[in-house]
Amino acid sequence: MNFRNLSAWSIRNPVVPIVLFLGLTVIGVFSFLTMKVQNQPDIEFPVVIVSISQPGAAPTEIENQITQKIESSLRSIAGVDTLTSTAEEGQMTTQVQFKIGQDINAAVNEVKNAVDRVRGELPEGILEPQVFKAETSSDPIAYFAVSADDMTMEQLSWFIDDTVAKRLLAIPGMAEVKRSGGVDREITVTLDPARMMDQGVTATQINAALRQVNINAAGGKAEVAGSRQAVRVLGNAHTAFDLSQVEVGLAMGHTVRLADVADVRDGFSEVTSIAKFRGKPVVTFSIARARGESDVSVYDATVVELNKLEAEQGHRIRFTNLFNSVEYTRDQYHSSMSAMVEGAVLAVIVVFFFLRDWRSTIVSALAIPLSSIPTFWVMTLMGFTLNTMSLLALGLVAGVLVDDAIVEIENIVRHIHMGKTPFQAAIDAADEIGLAVVATTFSIVAVFLPVALMPGVSGQFFKNFGMTVVVAVLFSLLVARMITPMVAAYFLSAQGEREHGGGAWMDRYMVVLHWSLDTRKAAARRVGMVARRASWWYPLVPVAIGVAALVGFGMALMAIYQPLSAMTLPGLVAPLAALAGGLLAAGAIVVLGGVLARLGGGAQAVWFDWIVQRVRARLVDHRLWMMGIGFGALVLTVVLMAALPTQFFPDTDINESQVVIEMVPGTTIRQTEAKTDQVLALIERQPEVSIALEDIREAHADIYIQLHPHTFNLFHPDHLRGSVRFERDLTPQLQKLADARISFANQNGSGPGSGSGRAISVMLSGSDPDLLQHTAQTLVNQMNGLKQVVAPRISADLRRPEIVITPHFDLAASLGVTTQTLSQVIRIATQGEINQNSAKFSLSDRQVPIRVELPVQSRRDLTTLENLPVPTVTGDSVPLSRVATIAFGSGPTTIQRYNQSRRVFVGADLPPGLPKGIAMDAINRLPIMQHLPDGVFNKAAGEDRFQQELMRNFAAALGTGVLLVFSVLVLLYHRFISPLVNMGSLFLAPLGGLLLLAVTGNAISLPVFIGMLMLFGIVAKNSILLIDFALEEMAAGKTKHTAISEAGHKRAQPIVMTTVAMVAGMVPTALALGGDGGWRSPMGIVVIGGLTLSTLLTLLIVPAGFSLADGLEKRVGPWLARRFLSPEANTPVAAADVVPASGLHAAE
């Protein structure tokens, strides 16, 4: 048995395919029930992150002393693509992005080794460097607020860290429970500056004494009374009072009791962040799932466990779910599955509408569950989950799965209408159309397989999508070849001879088809033409005219399009005007070339006139008219691609928003809280707002907003806004609030380190910070004149106030006071020692830090700082003002670097209803962007860099797919010219989709390109059915015109049926009535529009194109054979030796 006879074998042996697909279906059902549901697929980025903290250090010192050294060491690692660093107060982060193909686990080890090599050169006050890889699974999936009636803030914080975290981490699939807000318990040693001066003791001495005294330490081992015993030294104080009685050693053997120079209390850390919910401070925590686990199951188990905790605590503790991405994921899952089921039902209804036979409809409908359910089993084997991309694929193939079965069953019904029994009809029909069905399926596989195998991050992202489509359509092929003919043979009933595929619409189509193939006028004009002999150079004249016309067309096109595109004109004006100008220029060149070609007279002019007459005769050939329609469709496609707005990711309504508030550096946390409350009051007045949480820090705050579900009601025009419109409408109001920079965070990410965090981010990089800042400011000034952007500004450009202490090196040296000593004294006194160097207070279940610092009031007084005692080499102390100068200054808030150079971001928001692509085009046309100064560069970063990578890979995958489709067709036809007609038909695919996008007001985005991929596969499928049947008829001895007409008559109905079924299957996806349709709706729209129009064009243009191509092949083939093949290869072969077209019938 070979694949050609698979259908006949299945018909004669029905038990095997029945058992096979029953088994696959059962396994698929069990696999589906165990699959994880996620928002996004787990992606392991080729990015390693290095994070180093140095509490209290300024960004400038962090850049010079840490960042530059780390970057230099990391640059030596093989395979590093880019280095992106951010230095801010007390913290530096470097993202190391590796080239494609690097083993990320090995890369993490190499980065750790590189950091270890320079560890000894880094400052003493840093915390241990953290090195880890970036993963999507580490993102939080839910946030909860905790409140209690009988707990302090410190007790509530410890309850979360201890009880809640331990209980939740025991849930299968839980990776992290992270608290935000609240306070940590610590022993606070608040120094008295006046008493310290009297006693001559310094903050450094007190901290060192506590580290050495308040500790439980090992004492070795001893042998007493005949037994071996461990020795312990117990110096840890039991209470804060006990700790206050510790004696601190001074110079000359003197001591001072800690209580005499400080106030010791058991309390909590200084408040550096505030979380507020409904006007009251709360403690919040987030949860994150482990890699490969389900968002939904982890979240649901968390809710159950938190309810148990509430009950155990007598409901004195309350957990409030603030935000979660799980409900969005759950809605997307349910709406995607509903769309797939609804699409399948609509496709079945379409089949019944055409065939008017319930038996045939049931046979076709079997293909949907038998194709889709086993797909879940293969998805499980490949480690896929039910996420956005795999659900998008299942929704896309909802109408495709029944296509092969429709083609098979329609052909079987046609044979039954010839008077055959269903058994014989199934065998004959399946054999007749078998390889064509295989070719059409593999045309879709050829398009989507390269997408699934794309490299890089985009490849990981689209692997779920591409492979799901490929597996589903391959199962649909198996069903069409094994199950559909077998069930039809035993389930359908004989109907006798009757007309098939007739009707008024078919008659109208045949009239148009015959007209499109009419060559009588062209033949009449060629009658009487006498061929003229040509010299070798005569053909160069029309070729030169044609080349000149093409060059003129391109030059005129660009000359008109470039200035018009820079103006604020409607989208279609510039491309249409440029197209008209290009056509006029090309026409003028052709006319002028014709005149010049005839000027010389003689034989060349006579030959040229003969060529012109032949061209004029060809122009009345209706087949050429159809090619002109196809060319016009291609030109209109290009115009629409240039005219329609573009954005990489579509706008999605996720029912969540985030407001970012930036204030002048140095603003206190209470001042920031007051401004945040003012912003919150404006936000809470919006009817869409359900929940709002304030996260407040010094000079910076975030407001996390949960919106009411966005639903459209036809009868209530004032329906709630989605998140996109909500943000665009509210942005101008937020910009009016004084003393703060307020904006919405970009929904697609690109936060600090990879962008400005706003909708528009433009990165400028260079080695000269002053020139870079001046260029960025110039760009902001020019962007202020654009209507396409709102509130442009440089990201993190505000300078923070600083107190600058400059040592008197001569006097300090004589006293033995070093710069390091000054730094340590001031740091301990103003913010306390870093955790790893601070003294610890041991409790039964944990250790808490002992924080030595000045009181808050003293830290606000510059005089206290001036009089701070500094230890000398003799053991005495001197005031800080004796050995250093104290002055005011300023420094950068944040320093960002890209590939070891400085970089800045210019960010902006978008006005309502404007796609990002239009705004970026306007920005790129600004004078400063066209003429950047030497040493300043504009490169893509963050989201924009990912977009560029994805578009490159997408273009390569599309090109590979087209070549694979061509290879499939060459193998099918055993010819080269005819497949070119199929490839030409691919250019008809996008037009209808682009027109429908323009009508519905959608931009060209990533889902649109995904839909176009499916269009390429289906349009190739339709043209295969037409041309394959025409070749079979020609191989049977029919004339070309008759064969093409028969192909149109016999194949029009299955083509229209599959198209309508696919369109019906995509209607729920395009409408996106449930869940967010930001991704699914544009894809459905472009598939519906493109498929509808391309099918109409295919049914008319492909037959005409095939007729022309066949004639060209019969003329060019023998000519090439005579020129390039040996005499033996050019010898005619017997009819019996001719390779069958489509593998079924003798070739022409």
Secondary structure, DSSP 8 states (H G I E B T S, - for coil): --GGGHHHHHHH-THHHHHHHHHHHHHHHHHHHH--B-SS---EEEEEEEEEE-TT--HHHHIIIIIHHHHHHHTTSTTEEEEEEEEETTEEEEEEEE-TT--HHHHHHHHHHHHHHTGGGS-TT----EEEEEEGGGS--EEEEEEESS--HHHHHHHIIIIIHHHHHTSTTEEEEEEESS--EEEEEEE-HHHHHHHT--HHHHHHHHHHHS-EEEEEEEEETTEEEEEEEE---SSHHHHHT-EEE-GGG-EEEHHHHEEEEEEE----EEEEETTEE-EEEEEEE-TT--HHHHHHHHHHHHHHHHHHTTT-EEEEEEEESHHHHHHHHHHHHHHHHHHHHHHHHHHHHHH--HHHHHHHHTHHHHHHHHHHHHHHHTT--B-HHHHHHHHHTTTTTTHHHHHHHHHHHHHHTTT--HHHHHHHHHHHHHHHHHHHHHHHHHHHHHHHT--HHHHHHHHHHHHHHHHHHHHHHHIIIIIHHHHHHHHS----S---S-SHHHHHHHHHHHHHT--HHHHHHHTT-------TTTTHHHHHHHHHHHHHHHHHHHHHHHHHHTS---TTHHHHHHHHHHHHHHHHHHHHHHHHHHHT-HHHHHHHHHHHHHHHHHHT-HHHHHHHHHHHHHHHHHHHHHHS-B-SS-----SEEEEEEE--TT--HHHHHHHHHHHHHHHHTSTTEEEEEEEEETTEEEEEEEE------TT-SS----HHHHHHHHHHHHHTSTTSEEEE--TT---TTTS-SSSEEEEEEES-HHHHHHHHHHHHHHHTT-SS-EEEEETT--EEEEEEEEE-HHHHHHHT--HHHHHHHHHHHHT---GGGSEEEE-SS-EEEEEEE--HHHHT-HHHHHT-EEE-TTS-EEEHHHHEEEEEEEEESEEEEETTEEEEEEEEE--TT--HHHHHHHHHTSHHHHS--TTEEE---THHHHHHHHHHHHHHHHHHHHHHHHHHHHHHHS-SHHHHHHHHHGGGHHHHHHHHHHHHT--B-HHHHHHHHHHHHHHHHHHHHHHHHHHHHHHTT--HHHHHHHHHHHHHHHHHHHHHHHHHHHHHHHH--SS--TTHHHHHHHHHHHHHHHHHHHHHHHHHHHHHHHHHHHHHHHHHHHHHS-TTTTS---GGGS-EETTTEE--
